[in-house]
């Protein structure tokens, strides 16, 4: 995927991230300007799944970090809806 980033092939990079969302928070910064809604939707799904599976403090910290990144990418509404849905995890 790094070669797609360097070749500036953002559409293909988005497709790859959609197939493998594990890399979302690494490559999202390259995609969010051109594809904000798709990135926000992927973030929502990924964070929501993480909240459902979180069992310890380390995982909760990762969720908080990912939400902070989403807000940094101007995904405030998405972050707000995540917080409302997952109030037990996200404070």
PyMOL commands that set and color helices and strands:
alter all, ss='L'
color gray80, all
select helices_A, chain A and resi 2-6+10-19+21-31+36-53+57-72+76-85
alter helices_A, ss='H'
color red, helices_A
deselect
rebuild
show_as cartoon
